[in-house]
Amino acid sequence: MILFRGTQRVGLPGVRKGVSYTPSLPVALVWSAVPGDAWGGTPPQFLPTSTVHFAKLNTKRVLDLGDNHTSMLTVLRALRYKKRGGIELDQVIRIFNYMQNRVTGKAPGGDFKYQEVGEDGETIEPDWSFRTQIQLWREEFQMYSDDSLLGSIIADTFIFADAPAVQRSALALGYEAIKYSDVFVGGTYAAPKLFGKDVDGEYLQGVDMEYDLEGEDVPTHVTYRPLTPGAIVPTGAMRSLELLRRLKPADLLEP
């Protein structure tokens, strides 16, 4: 499988610590640009250093976490929770800790959406407290280890893929990469201005419309996160402006 990674810098690491790839070339192009500001009227733009990196997936040991949002229990079951060799209880607590650190800004990476839902699928309003909802969940889980609580906690899938405890547990189970669907909301504003294509009406290659955690119909794309150095192998790179110069408009659309 051919994968792409867009960076604002020439180097592969990019701005963020976590390295991710996508099978969607249009998504990688947007990643390589400086984000614009729709409210401030600042358009997105490519830098002279904006680069798209090409790579190939070099493993079949991929942990698939599925849709753009998921329950904590679904993730833990994929990591063989409560089974021999699966994720341990202390690592589950560390996932809660990581989510809390992201909320408070102690861990880098930005915001994510999360909520608790009841058996009827309705959102449960958080308790008023000086502690965050994630702290309350963690304390309840530490007291009762309740699977029903884990099943009611729904969050953007990327927050679980980002969690070091999830990555460590996946590695221990022999996985070499993580795959999941991720929201691509920034592409709604950026794509028309960068290469004249609408994400929700022109069938951009590798972009699908799905419902997010709050029930909004949003563009999404598949993301691959390598866990081992050889899981995804770089094969080349090209500056984004040069790549766009060589591409035909149809090359960015689904065949």
C-alpha positions, 0 to 999 in steps of 0.5 A, spaced: 500 500 500 502 506 498 502 512 503 503 519 504 505 524 509 505 531 508 509 536 512 511 543 512 518 542 513 522 538 508 524 533 513 520 527 515 518 528 522 514 534 521 511 539 527 508 534 531 511 528 535 507 523 532 508 520 525 502 519 521 501 517 514 494 516 510 493 513 503 490 519 501 494 524 497 489 530 497 489 529 505 497 529 505 497 535 501 493 539 506 497 537 511 503 540 508 500 547 508 500 552 513 493 552 516 488 558 514 483 561 519 476 561 516 474 566 521 480 571 520 480 570 513 487 568 512 487 563 507 491 556 507 498 556 503 504 552 501 510 554 504 517 553 499 518 547 504 512 544 504 513 537 502 509 530 501 513 524 503 511 517 499 512 511 503 509 503 503 506 499 508 511 494 510 507 490 515 500 486 516 501 486 523 496 492 524 491 494 529 485 496 526 481 501 531 475 502 526 471 509 526 473 516 527 470 515 534 469 509 539 468 506 546 474 505 550 472 498 551 472 497 544 479 499 544 481 495 550 478 489 547 482 489 541 488 489 546 485 483 549 483 486 556 482 481 561 485 476 557 492 472 557 498 477 555 493 483 554 493 490 556 494 490 564 489 494 569 495 499 570 495 501 563 488 502 563 489 507 568 495 510 564 490 511 558 485 515 563 491 519 565 493 521 558 486 523 557 486 527 563 493 530 561 491 532 554 485 536 557 489 540 562 495 541 556 500 537 560 501 532 554 501 536 547 497 534 542 491 539 542 483 538 544 479 531 543 472 530 543 469 525 549 462 524 552 459 518 556 453 515 553 447 511 557 444 504 554 439 508 550 445 512 546 443 518 550 449 523 552 449 523 560 451 530 562 457 530 566 457 531 574 458 538 577 465 537 580 472 541 581 474 535 578 474 533 570 469 528 568 475 524 566 478 524 573 471 522 575 471 516 570 478 514 573 476 514 580 470 510 578 474 505 574 479 504 580 474 502 585 469 498 581 473 496 574 466 496 571 466 494 563 459 498 563 463 504 564 468 503 559 463 501 554 459 508 555 466 512 555 466 514 547 472 519 544 475 521 538 479 514 536 485 518 535 486 520 542 487 512 544 492 511 538 496 517 541 496 514 548 503 511 550 499 505 554 495 503 548 501 503 543 506 499 548 500 494 549 499 494 541 507 492 541 507 487 546 501 483 542 506 484 536 502 489 532 507 494 528 502 499 526 495 502 528 490 504 523 483 508 524 479 513 521 480 520 523 476 527 522 479 531 516 475 538 518 480 542 516 480 540 509 473 543 508 476 550 508 483 548 506 482 544 500 478 549 495 483 554 496 489 550 496 487 546 489 480 548 488 476 541 490 471 541 495 471 535 500 464 534 501 462 534 493 468 532 489 469 525 491 477 527 493 481 520 493 481 517 500 476 522 503 469 519 506 463 523 509 462 520 516 458 522 522 463 524 528 462 524 535 457 529 535 453 527 530 455 532 524 457 529 517 464 530 517 470 528 512 474 523 514 480 519 512 484 513 514 490 514 518 496 509 519 501 510 525 507 506 525 509 503 532 516 500 529 521 503 525 520 498 519 512 498 519 512 504 514 518 505 509 519 511 506 520 511 498 521 518 496 519 525 497 517 531 493 515 539 494 508 540 494 508 546 489 512 541 484 507 535 486 501 540 484 504 542 478 505 535 475 498 533 477 492 533 473 486 535 477 483 528 476 489 525 480 486 528 486 479 525 485 477 517 486 477 513 480 
